[in-house]
Amino acid sequence: MVARKVDRGLKKRIGALEAQIEQTAAAQRELEARLADPGTYAGTGKGSADKAGVAALTRQQQELAATAARLEAEWLALQEQLESA
């Protein structure tokens, strides 16, 4: 009985993580599309204020990559727990 509750709890958490992973992946795809667009870099010459915008996008890309890695590691650990339960 307790094992079923644990399994249910793990499955619920795994499902939530899968949703977060997909949301993060969607945000990464959107950001990568923005970074791939040459218009993003228009006016990024010397002294341009747009450099700050590109730098912010790059930081956001790094943060999303770190978030994705953390979520995937947690998902994997929970899957392993579920399999060994």
C-alpha positions in Angstrom: 0.0 0.0 0.0 2.8 2.4 1.0 4.7 1.5 -2.2 1.7 2.4 -4.4 1.5 5.8 -2.7 5.2 6.3 -3.3 4.9 5.2 -6.9 1.9 7.5 -7.4 3.8 10.4 -5.8 6.9 9.7 -8.0 4.8 9.4 -11.1 3.0 12.7 -10.3 6.4 14.5 -9.8 7.8 12.9 -13.0 4.7 14.2 -14.9 5.2 17.7 -13.5 8.9 17.6 -14.4 8.0 16.4 -18.0 5.7 19.4 -18.3 8.5 21.8 -17.1 11.0 20.2 -19.4 8.7 20.8 -22.4 8.1 24.4 -21.3 11.8 25.0 -21.0 12.4 23.3 -24.4 9.8 25.5 -26.0 11.4 28.6 -24.5 14.8 27.5 -25.7 13.4 27.0 -29.3 11.9 30.4 -29.2 15.0 32.0 -27.9 17.2 30.2 -30.4 15.0 31.4 -33.2 15.4 35.0 -32.0 19.2 34.5 -31.8 19.2 33.0 -35.3 17.4 36.0 -36.7 19.8 38.5 -38.3 17.4 41.3 -37.3 18.3 40.6 -33.7 21.8 41.9 -34.4 20.8 44.9 -36.5 22.3 48.0 -34.9 24.7 46.2 -32.6 27.7 48.1 -33.8 30.0 50.1 -31.5 28.2 52.0 -28.8 24.8 50.5 -29.7 22.2 49.9 -27.0 21.2 46.7 -28.8 24.3 45.0 -27.6 22.8 44.9 -24.1 19.7 43.2 -25.6 21.7 40.5 -27.4 23.8 40.0 -24.2 20.5 39.6 -22.2 19.3 37.0 -24.7 22.6 35.1 -24.5 22.3 35.1 -20.6 18.8 33.9 -20.9 19.9 31.1 -23.2 22.5 30.0 -20.7 20.0 30.1 -17.8 17.5 28.0 -19.8 20.2 25.5 -20.6 21.1 25.2 -16.9 17.4 24.9 -16.0 16.9 22.1 -18.6 19.9 20.2 -17.3 18.7 20.5 -13.7 15.2 19.3 -14.7 16.5 16.4 -16.8 18.8 15.3 -14.0 16.0 15.4 -11.5 13.7 13.5 -13.9 16.3 10.8 -14.4 16.9 10.4 -10.7 13.1 10.0 -10.1 12.8 7.5 -13.0 15.6 5.5 -11.4 13.8 5.6 -8.0 10.5 4.5 -9.7 12.2 1.6 -11.4 13.9 0.4 -8.2 10.7 0.7 -6.2 
